[in-house]
Amino acid sequence: MLFAGTPEFSVAPLQALLDAGYDARGVYTQPDRPAGRGRKLMPSPVKQLAVERGIPVYQPTNFKREEALAELEGLRADLMVVVAYGLLLPERVLNAPRLGCINIHASLLPRWRGAAPIQRAFQAGDEETGITIMRMDKGLDTGDMLYRLTCPIAPDETGGSLHDRLAPLGAKALMAALPGILSGELHGEPQNDAEAIYAHKLSKAESAIDWRQDAAAIERQVRAFNPWPVAQTRWNDANPRIWAAHALAGPATGEPGQVVGADRDGIRVACGKGQLCITRIQMPGKKAMPVADFLNAHALDGAVLGR
């Protein structure tokens, strides 16, 4: 068996495979990247675990070169498990293992195909999400569904906390599905393309808050983008980042973006509909802090955010 993954989200499934005694012939992960103040090359979380467990690690920059393709085919694996690998796999790679490739996807397919399913489910106000084990094909998250586990989205959830809950759920789903996949007894269910929604990759550009939206939508944006890229707004020639906030019921009492009240319990901002109460904020170059601490050094009454 082969495993392909890169970020922290991929670690739990690999750990589960190894702990269950499955034979891992190799681990594929992205090349080491510079990180930290010194920009020192750092291995991915998946590589770190593979090295600790003595598993061969392969790090091609892509699969366009014949050498990388031939190397993978030469491993003669039965199956390849792919979790947030970060590289597109050509058909030759998908067909190399005897049983093909399966993917652990962090949504209830066909809803939220693509790069940011966790955050997009959050933004859309979905009440639940989950994990889908699917058989990979040449499309983008279009393969047959083999196994699914659901997960409720809590009202106080953030993108980070949901990510952390889905990672072990991915491992659980994999362990449940794998025996049937290897024996050939688990048959896939085709996706309904009409129900598919594409989860576009996150960008810093969309982190800016549009105060003309309703407060509930802005709250979902703040929660979805925590811990990255973090929602932000314009104020006093700076872009403070909003780490925590919640919508307040009732009508807006000012123009969108206007601060209508500020005390230790929060900064209340008028929105297109309702108000948003900011409770944790961060100025550029500073640490994130509770609003009570922020207001000790900043006066916001009557200010208009987003300008």
C-alpha positions as a printed NumPy array, in Angstrom:
array([[  0.   ,   0.   ,   0.   ],
       [  1.066,   3.568,  -0.711],
       [  0.042,   6.731,   1.118],
       [  0.055,  10.272,  -0.262],
       [ -0.533,  13.301,   1.956],
       [  1.16 ,  16.458,   3.179],
       [ -0.411,  18.617,   5.939],
       [ -1.409,  17.838,   9.518],
       [ -4.847,  16.722,   8.314],
       [ -3.177,  13.723,   6.639],
       [ -1.327,  12.497,   9.72 ],
       [ -4.202,  10.775,  11.545],
       [ -5.114,   8.461,   8.61 ],
       [ -1.469,   7.483,   8.093],
       [ -1.065,   6.841,  11.815],
       [ -4.198,   4.685,  11.789],
       [ -2.921,   2.636,   8.845],
       [  0.396,   1.989,  10.533],
       [ -1.128,   1.21 ,  13.924],
       [ -3.482,  -1.287,  12.271],
       [ -0.505,  -3.115,  10.774],
       [ -1.052,  -2.332,   7.115],
       [  2.083,  -2.605,   4.994],
       [  3.126,   0.845,   3.775],
       [  5.614,   0.463,   0.931],
       [  6.1  ,   4.197,   0.606],
       [  4.778,   7.616,   1.513],
       [  4.411,  10.408,  -1.035],
       [  4.44 ,  13.976,   0.226],
       [  5.273,  17.403,  -1.149],
       [  8.903,  18.622,  -1.157],
       [ 10.251,  20.283,   1.991],
       [  9.32 ,  23.975,   2.185],
       [ 11.073,  26.941,   3.835],
       [  9.407,  27.96 ,   7.085],
       [  9.988,  30.128,  10.133],
       [ 12.083,  33.243,  10.514],
       [ 15.201,  31.53 ,   9.248],
       [ 13.337,  30.093,   6.225],
       [ 14.857,  26.726,   6.95 ],
       [ 13.589,  23.828,   4.844],
       [ 11.025,  21.913,   6.872],
       [  9.549,  18.477,   6.173],
       [  5.785,  18.071,   6.017],
       [  3.971,  16.565,   9.023],
       [  3.4  ,  13.404,   6.987],
       [  7.091,  13.088,   6.156],
       [  8.006,  13.503,   9.807],
       [  5.77 ,  10.584,  10.786],
       [  7.   ,   8.418,   7.901],
       [ 10.641,   8.997,   8.842],
       [  9.889,   8.181,  12.481],
       [  8.33 ,   4.878,  11.397],
       [ 11.083,   4.025,   8.927],
       [  8.927,   4.215,   5.784],
       [ 10.501,   5.243,   2.459],
       [  9.529,   8.806,   1.492],
       [  9.097,  10.073,  -2.079],
       [  8.833,  13.796,  -2.832],
       [  8.451,  14.503,  -6.562],
       [  7.652,  18.097,  -7.482],
       [  5.05 ,  16.705,  -9.914],
       [  4.311,  13.629, -12.011],
       [  5.232,  15.074, -15.386],
       [  8.619,  13.334, -15.51 ],
       [  8.952,   9.727, -16.601],
       [ 11.289,   8.969, -13.69 ],
       [  8.664,   9.834, -11.077],
       [  5.978,   7.794, -12.842],
       [  8.215,   4.775, -13.335],
       [  9.346,   4.917,  -9.706],
       [  5.756,   4.812,  -8.433],
       [  4.773,   2.018, -10.817],
       [  7.814,   0.054,  -9.719],
       [  6.505,  -0.098,  -6.147],
       [  3.709,  -2.4  ,  -7.384],
       [  1.234,  -1.356,  -4.705],
       [ -2.237,  -2.806,  -4.268],
       [ -3.781,   0.524,  -3.304],
       [ -2.873,   4.185,  -2.824],
       [ -4.563,   6.221,  -0.087],
       [ -4.574,   9.967,  -0.841],
       [ -5.337,  12.635,   1.769],
       [ -4.717,  16.335,   1.064],
       [ -1.614,  15.521,  -0.966],
       [ -1.637,  18.788,  -2.891],
       [ -0.516,  17.471,  -6.286],
       [ -2.694,  16.525,  -9.237],
       [ -2.458,  12.833, -10.062],
       [ -2.477,  11.934, -13.773],
       [ -4.354,   8.857, -14.978],
       [ -1.149,   6.852, -15.129],
       [ -0.694,   7.329, -11.372],
       [ -4.37 ,   6.616, -10.654],
       [ -4.107,   3.35 , -12.575],
       [ -0.731,   2.257, -11.178],
       [ -1.932,   0.47 ,  -7.996],
       [ -3.781,  -2.797,  -8.592],
       [ -6.932,  -1.454,  -6.916],
       [ -6.416,   2.159,  -7.951],
       [ -6.413,   5.192,  -5.652],
       [ -8.872,   6.25 ,  -2.976],
       [ -9.225,   9.69 ,  -1.419],
       [-10.336,  10.925,   2.003],
       [-12.333,  14.092,   1.297],
       [-13.54 ,  16.465,   4.018],
       [-17.143,  16.919,   2.895],
       [-20.282,  14.911,   2.204],
       [-19.828,  14.564,  -1.534],
       [-21.029,  15.601,  -4.033],
       [-21.447,  18.779,  -1.982],
       [-18.22 ,  20.811,  -1.741],
       [-15.834,  19.296,  -4.226],
       [-12.517,  21.142,  -4.362],
       [ -9.819,  22.693,  -2.224],
       [-11.643,  24.27 ,   0.753],
       [-14.64 ,  22.091,   1.644],
       [-14.422,  22.728,   5.402],
       [-14.549,  26.51 ,   5.161],
       [-17.12 ,  26.64 ,   2.355],
       [-19.55 ,  24.414,   4.248],
       [-19.151,  26.761,   7.181],
       [-19.709,  29.905,   5.111],
       [-22.829,  28.468,   3.498],
       [-24.385,  27.838,   6.887],
       [-24.456,  24.041,   6.511],
       [-25.535,  22.305,   9.698],
       [-23.455,  19.222,   9.016],
       [-20.505,  18.049,   6.994],
       [-18.363,  14.931,   7.158],
       [-15.914,  12.624,   5.448],
       [-16.292,  10.803,   2.154],
       [-14.033,   7.955,   1.076],
       [-14.128,   7.957,  -2.715],
       [-12.481,   6.142,  -5.557],
       [-10.357,   8.61 ,  -7.494],
       [-10.823,   9.228, -11.203],
       [ -9.52 ,  11.881, -13.612],
       [-12.135,  14.433, -12.484],
       [-11.904,  16.757,  -9.487],
       [-13.462,  14.865,  -6.569],
       [-15.903,  13.204,  -8.978],
       [-15.224,   9.524,  -8.254],
       [-17.637,   6.966,  -6.838],
       [-18.379,   7.282,  -3.11 ],
       [-17.324,   4.258,  -1.082],
       [-18.081,   5.294,   2.508],
       [-19.324,   8.388,   4.368],
       [-19.415,   9.601,   7.971],
       [-21.348,  12.694,   9.004],
       [-20.293,  15.36 ,  11.48 ],
       [-22.49 ,  18.167,  12.874],
       [-21.188,  21.73 ,  12.646],
       [-21.517,  23.301,  16.093],
       [-22.804,  26.897,  16.425],
       [-19.544,  28.005,  18.097],
       [-17.271,  26.103,  15.694],
       [-14.352,  27.66 ,  13.805],
       [-12.672,  26.494,  10.636],
       [ -9.748,  25.333,  12.768],
       [-11.786,  23.37 ,  15.293],
       [-13.83 ,  21.677,  12.561],
       [-10.62 ,  20.763,  10.735],
       [ -9.286,  19.185,  13.917],
       [-12.456,  17.134,  14.421],
       [-12.597,  15.943,  10.825],
       [ -8.989,  14.686,  10.725],
       [ -9.559,  11.763,  13.149],
       [-12.963,  11.159,  11.549],
       [-11.125,  10.653,   8.265],
       [ -8.976,   8.011,   9.907],
       [-12.067,   6.321,  11.359],
       [-13.812,   6.261,   7.985],
       [-10.711,   4.857,   6.293],
       [-10.397,   2.024,   8.797],
       [-14.072,   1.167,   8.377],
       [-13.942,   1.15 ,   4.586],
       [-10.541,  -0.395,   3.938],
       [-11.337,  -4.09 ,   4.511],
       [-14.21 ,  -3.949,   2.012],
       [-12.109,  -2.019,  -0.493],
       [ -9.256,  -4.519,  -0.339],
       [-11.587,  -7.519,  -0.593],
       [-13.594,  -5.993,  -3.425],
       [-16.837,  -6.302,  -1.451],
       [-17.349,  -2.531,  -1.064],
       [-18.855,  -1.097,  -4.218],
       [-18.97 ,   2.608,  -4.967],
       [-22.015,   4.81 ,  -5.428],
       [-21.89 ,   7.307,  -8.311],
       [-22.167,  10.973,  -7.385],
       [-25.059,  13.11 ,  -8.546],
       [-23.273,  15.863, -10.469],
       [-26.385,  18.075, -10.269],
       [-25.858,  18.369,  -6.497],
       [-22.169,  19.278,  -6.738],
       [-20.832,  22.62 ,  -5.5  ],
       [-17.238,  23.678,  -6.003],
       [-15.312,  24.747,  -2.893],
       [-12.884,  27.331,  -4.226],
       [ -9.45 ,  27.629,  -2.643],
       [ -9.207,  30.24 ,   0.105],
       [ -7.458,  33.523,  -0.62 ],
       [ -6.396,  36.474,   1.496],
       [ -8.316,  38.773,  -0.83 ],
       [-11.671,  37.429,   0.376],
       [-10.854,  37.98 ,   4.049],
       [-12.059,  41.625,   3.93 ],
       [-15.435,  42.036,   5.639],
       [-18.247,  43.605,   3.629],
       [-20.36 ,  45.246,   6.324],
       [-23.313,  45.472,   3.916],
       [-23.865,  41.756,   4.444],
       [-26.125,  40.547,   7.22 ],
       [-24.506,  39.929,  10.597],
       [-25.058,  36.161,  10.503],
       [-23.136,  35.851,   7.219],
       [-20.252,  37.925,   8.584],
       [-20.149,  35.786,  11.721],
       [-19.842,  32.675,   9.552],
       [-17.012,  34.36 ,   7.608],
       [-15.151,  35.158,  10.833],
       [-15.529,  31.588,  12.096],
       [-14.718,  29.942,   8.756],
       [-11.529,  31.967,   8.231],
       [-10.119,  31.263,  11.707],
       [ -7.173,  30.429,  11.726],
       [ -6.535,  31.392,   8.048],
       [ -6.771,  33.79 ,   6.301],
       [ -8.614,  35.512,   9.22 ],
       [-11.388,  38.024,   8.529],
       [-10.266,  41.649,   8.588],
       [-11.56 ,  45.168,   8.107],
       [-10.189,  48.644,   7.409],
       [ -9.867,  51.17 ,  10.244],
       [ -7.497,  54.138,  10.766],
       [ -5.257,  53.171,   7.807],
       [ -4.789,  49.707,   9.279],
       [ -6.355,  46.285,   8.773],
       [ -7.249,  44.805,  12.16 ],
       [ -7.998,  41.088,  12.079],
       [-11.227,  39.814,  13.619],
       [-10.681,  36.489,  15.371],
       [-13.994,  36.062,  17.155],
       [-17.422,  37.639,  16.792],
       [-21.094,  36.769,  16.98 ],
       [-24.26 ,  38.143,  15.429],
       [-26.775,  40.049,  17.533],
       [-30.49 ,  39.968,  16.941],
       [-32.4  ,  43.142,  16.23 ],
       [-32.239,  45.854,  13.581],
       [-29.099,  47.696,  12.55 ],
       [-28.984,  51.15 ,  14.173],
       [-26.38 ,  52.786,  11.939],
       [-24.81 ,  52.641,   8.506],
       [-22.988,  49.392,   7.615],
       [-19.611,  49.324,   9.375],
       [-20.483,  51.943,  11.983],
       [-19.457,  51.146,  15.548],
       [-22.655,  51.661,  17.563],
       [-21.242,  50.61 ,  20.925],
       [-18.017,  49.39 ,  22.511],
       [-17.376,  48.021,  25.993],
       [-15.572,  45.103,  27.616],
       [-18.25 ,  42.72 ,  26.311],
       [-17.581,  43.567,  22.662],
       [-17.472,  46.067,  19.816],
       [-20.933,  46.273,  18.238],
       [-20.928,  47.078,  14.533],
       [-23.944,  47.818,  12.346],
       [-24.316,  45.493,   9.362],
       [-26.62 ,  45.383,   6.367],
       [-28.937,  43.447,   8.654],
       [-28.402,  43.176,  12.404],
       [-25.214,  43.856,  14.343],
       [-21.953,  42.007,  14.784],
       [-20.345,  41.894,  18.23 ],
       [-16.549,  41.588,  17.929],
       [-14.952,  39.927,  20.963],
       [-11.366,  39.227,  19.877],
       [ -9.276,  41.487,  17.636],
       [ -5.682,  41.913,  16.465],
       [ -3.912,  45.016,  15.213],
       [ -1.052,  44.625,  12.688],
       [  2.192,  43.646,  14.405],
       [  0.395,  42.869,  17.674],
       [ -1.035,  39.768,  19.303],
       [ -4.71 ,  38.947,  19.171],
       [ -6.463,  40.139,  22.326],
       [ -9.869,  40.331,  23.98 ],
       [-11.805,  43.481,  23.162],
       [-11.586,  44.616,  26.799],
       [ -7.791,  44.887,  26.442],
       [ -8.004,  46.441,  22.984],
       [-10.279,  49.243,  24.199],
       [ -7.765,  50.254,  26.856],
       [ -5.648,  51.72 ,  24.059],
       [ -8.178,  52.482,  21.315],
       [-11.388,  54.525,  21.157],
       [-13.908,  53.25 ,  18.636],
       [-17.233,  54.847,  19.486],
       [-18.727,  56.303,  16.306],
       [-15.969,  54.958,  14.047],
       [-16.927,  53.437,  10.696],
       [-15.089,  50.242,   9.804],
       [-14.298,  49.149,   6.29 ],
       [-13.05 ,  52.513,   5.024]])
